[in-house]
Amino acid sequence: MSEVAVDVVRQRIDAAGAVGKIAEEDGRVIGVAILSPARADGGRGEPLAGRAHLNTVAVQPDRWGVGIGRTLLGLIVEHAREAGYVQLQLYVDQDNPRARRLYELDGWEATGEALHDEHAVLLRYVRAT
């Protein structure tokens, strides 16, 4: 994770109601997942009852493929369930097949909805807790 990514992670964890799960190895952060309340109006509005938004999953590339992402997702889903959320959502770059495969193996389903920005097409996924 680059220094820019670490700053983004810090901002997301500092957001109201957010929770982060961190994977460490020998004192080094090797993965992170962040969950926050889902909000109306593209994340700018009021919180949506019963729904949380997975806004970050990142694993150091040298640790890909060893189950860190799946473990972090499991911890996030467990936290969401205990916190009373019934549905989770996320957006993932359509050109990121590795991440999409991870989510799909974890029970996430594509909704067919997409957000278009100047950098990417982001596909919406959901899953029950």
C-alpha positions in Angstrom: 0.0 0.0 0.0 1.5 3.3 -1.0 1.7 6.4 1.2 -1.3 7.9 -0.6 -3.3 4.8 0.0 -2.5 4.9 3.7 -3.8 8.5 3.9 -7.0 7.4 2.2 -7.3 4.5 4.7 -6.9 6.8 7.6 -9.6 9.2 6.3 -12.0 6.3 5.8 -11.4 4.9 9.3 -11.9 8.4 10.8 -15.3 8.6 9.2 -18.3 8.5 11.5 -19.3 4.9 12.3 -16.5 3.3 10.3 -14.6 0.3 11.5 -11.3 -1.1 10.2 -9.8 -4.5 10.3 -6.0 -4.8 9.9 -3.8 -7.7 9.1 -0.2 -7.4 10.3 2.9 -9.6 9.9 6.1 -8.9 11.8 4.9 -5.4 12.7 4.1 -4.6 9.0 0.5 -3.8 7.8 -0.2 -6.3 5.0 -3.9 -5.8 4.7 -6.8 -3.7 5.6 -10.6 -3.7 5.2 -12.9 -0.8 6.2 -16.7 -0.8 6.7 -18.9 2.2 7.2 -22.6 3.0 7.2 -24.0 3.1 3.7 -25.5 6.5 2.8 -28.1 7.8 0.4 -27.2 10.1 -2.5 -24.0 8.4 -3.5 -22.6 8.4 0.0 -23.4 12.0 0.7 -26.8 11.6 2.3 -28.3 10.1 5.4 -27.3 6.6 6.6 -29.4 3.8 5.1 -31.0 1.7 7.8 -29.5 -1.9 8.0 -27.0 -1.4 5.2 -23.2 -1.0 5.4 -20.7 -0.1 2.8 -17.4 -1.9 2.3 -15.2 1.0 1.1 -11.7 -0.5 1.3 -10.1 -3.9 0.9 -6.4 -3.8 0.3 -3.6 -6.4 0.6 0.1 -5.9 0.0 0.8 -7.5 -3.5 3.5 -9.7 -2.1 0.9 -11.3 0.1 -1.8 -11.9 -2.5 -3.2 -15.4 -2.8 -2.6 -16.5 0.8 -6.1 -15.8 2.2 -5.6 -12.4 3.8 -8.4 -10.7 1.8 -10.8 -13.6 2.5 -9.9 -13.4 6.2 -10.5 -9.7 6.4 -13.8 -10.0 4.5 -14.9 -12.7 7.1 -14.0 -10.3 10.0 -15.9 -7.5 8.3 -19.0 -9.6 7.7 -18.9 -10.9 11.3 -18.6 -7.3 12.6 -21.5 -6.1 10.4 -23.8 -8.9 11.5 -23.0 -8.2 15.2 -23.6 -4.5 14.6 -27.1 -5.2 13.2 -26.5 -4.7 9.5 -28.5 -7.0 7.3 -26.9 -6.0 3.9 -23.5 -5.0 2.7 -22.6 -3.2 -0.5 -19.4 -2.3 -2.3 -18.2 -0.9 -5.6 -15.3 -2.5 -7.5 -13.5 -1.5 -10.7 -14.9 -3.6 -13.5 -11.3 -4.0 -14.8 -10.2 -5.7 -11.5 -11.0 -9.4 -12.1 -8.9 -10.5 -9.1 -11.0 -8.4 -6.6 -14.3 -9.4 -8.4 -13.4 -13.0 -8.0 -12.5 -12.6 -4.3 -15.9 -11.0 -3.7 -17.9 -13.5 -5.7 -16.2 -16.4 -3.9 -17.2 -14.7 -0.7 -20.9 -14.6 -1.6 -21.2 -11.1 -3.0 -23.5 -10.7 -6.1 -23.2 -8.1 -8.8 -26.4 -6.0 -9.0 -25.9 -4.8 -12.6 -25.6 -1.2 -11.4 -22.5 0.8 -12.2 -21.0 4.2 -11.4 -18.9 5.9 -14.0 -16.2 8.3 -13.1 -13.3 9.8 -14.9 -11.0 6.9 -13.9 -13.1 3.7 -14.0 -16.5 2.0 -14.2 -17.4 0.7 -10.7 -19.7 -2.2 -10.4 -22.0 -2.5 -7.4 -22.0 -5.8 -5.4 -24.2 -6.7 -2.4 -24.4 -9.6 0.1 -26.4 -10.4 3.1 -24.7 -10.6 6.5 
